[in-house]
Amino acid sequence: MHMFRWWAVGCLLMVSGVGSAHTIRPAVVTATFANDATFALGIRTNVEALAARVSPKHADTNDSPNAAVYNQLRTLSPEKLKQRFQAFSPEFIQGITVTFDGVKVPLQLDRVEIPEAGDIRLARKSMIYLRGAIPPGASRFVWRYPEEFGSSVLRLRYPDGKTAKSYWLKEGRPSPPFELAKDFVPRSRAEVIADYTVLGFTHILPLGLDHILFVLGIFLLCLQLGPILWQVTAFTVAHTITLGLSIYGIISLSPTIVEPLIAASIVYVGVENVITGTLKPWRVVVVFLFGLLHGMGFAGVLTEIGLPRSEFLTALIAFNVGVEFGQLAVIVTALAAVGWFRNREWYRQRVVIPVSLLISLVGLYWTIQRIA
């Protein structure tokens, strides 16, 4: 048992690889409003997936009927890929909806910046720049990215480049109205706290399925309050450390390493739940180590969304508090669902072991998917 434990930890820590090339991530859209009644949109996205018309509904691009086209586009030089995108650009521009006071305004393609292909196992992050004119007297801006293009992270910026607001938009939903005059006034500290607390919570529930499964794995080991508190505290302290260090740029680790390891952490906690039903000293240490990885995962999302410069630390703390509320909600929900049976003789055999095995299988699938 001792050998298995350290063999498992060693294997998980050696797991590295990439899966991001086969996963369509949200487009990061930066909208900047200038003082000369114009606006600019900078869209960081996967141009190959757009040009190949790979639906974001596919968890893995290899599941798409257009996978062969997508994989071929990933090998192209920037110039050739730009030519392929130019043919698709009218459809792309037409699909985006930008309105001022409810009236759709035309968009113009400014330029496209595509980096070298590099390691084709990694998805290229290209930039598409659009521009348009703000109608005279317009006061309300709304953005909508079509569902067939995937989700988007919208960052609204002042003329001086400072981020005013950020939204994570899924399933083709339009952004909340952005009042041009009113919203150019910096948000109060209370508004920043509220916005980023909600953002942190929603990153766990309902968006963070991998984090949810890890927390459930922690919960299932033992339903006594002490073991749960030890593990949750270790996990919280760890991800708080790396979230802060990553956001401040002190440490950095590629998502191609972090994401597979996060999935592998789910495998570990599930398997150990089957092997032992009590809290061992090494469990807290391992949970702490994996918490460091999860913190880097949180940082990746928060970096894409952006933090207001004037309330940077406040927003960071609020996001972390939201994450903690999300984790607490997962534990409370799980306790309400199965806590009633924790003293039954059959609880471990019929609940803990089957659910832990299922969690491990899902984690194993994600690990392979993110490496392949």
Steps between C-alpha positions, in 0.01 A plus 500: 500500500782736590674432168177547306437836664836647405495337159165665433619839620816470294310412185260788546778749559679383187189535285552776253377560152250700311134492423415861442532465123196273508297714738323815385549767762293819528584787270641790704349822367629842600271789410660844520300820459696800374431868553457553123167308492657177378543161660741213443464129566801276556401133487750238614378168369570175320483604134545142379188385685300788353618446144444123525155559651568274796201522732584596859248237608773243443706455818783376278559640151581147384131419553401754236428385144732784396790376714719421198460853364573648842815294546620596152445870569707476817807416290468802267730799504353830626468632143313196367274477804423870467388438141270220616353723767446786253257277313312434824519855637171632347310220674693564821428873500135447408457257789614752762238740630600838641218737583480853630160586649357187337622580147755267339805682365725378216842362580814522290792262502809696597766228500577144601813398690592132489815363666718226358363148529771394745406189695185382319392315814420844640212712381613826341367818656437738213368856516216637288453877512169660406391863516189708467341836566293595803174662382453863611337521839522125561504402865462123526729229357415127476719219364391158379728221374306230311462162666653320200827687564512398867501695825676831551661701774416868447727764650382859475772761519531872552679713240813486721503121477379423851245220529157623605300177509535135401242237414513130417227435241386153393252352253469812289367712783530878457700705747325716757454855367809714546408862569770697322482810716408341830727196480807704414483605864712250695301246698476535874688254718170339598413440132843348433463269800152392393595444134815298566349298785225387263762431233701280737188313612382431145846377406430214742123472459404425232810547278778323690410134467860384551526705822159369612611139460822565691308655790255206496798266516621685809152480652450127441813381682343542841187686609642597839543875537870483591627323185288721276630817666863386477471427129294806409737725695805352326333537160387857570838619629678340204284637221493843665882509492536407133203709390660810648852420380378420148287813467792717613724329245738355758448141383379359172432149376357412161133390493620204294660372820252635755179373341604133464634503857172643631320213331755255643438638849138390466615147418722490806244610761241260359737203502625573850141520625458140386825385662452665839209641693697707750704817477871421474774764550609479137146573380511857632842553339381364164182710512717805572725425201205452270346817641803688367411375152132589532603853601689534172188383321295770673765756405476405132131582493540819701782620276283457191212692657720776637520693825430872549831676561355739757359214711739221404551350846135546596383317189754221553389443860132518403551241225671268746218547752253411226696184428483407870124556505473278193699222667293534816182473293629176345575351842168610653309360202686170521444482874128563453486226235688217673577618853189332633647157422854550626448279808344212308709186461453501124593869450862441402430203271196648326583871495865585563667231289269512192493881490876526556564253218273700271684821593832330425380375162386848400832643616689233306303580185579870538867426566532296181297756305717789615821314422402338168 
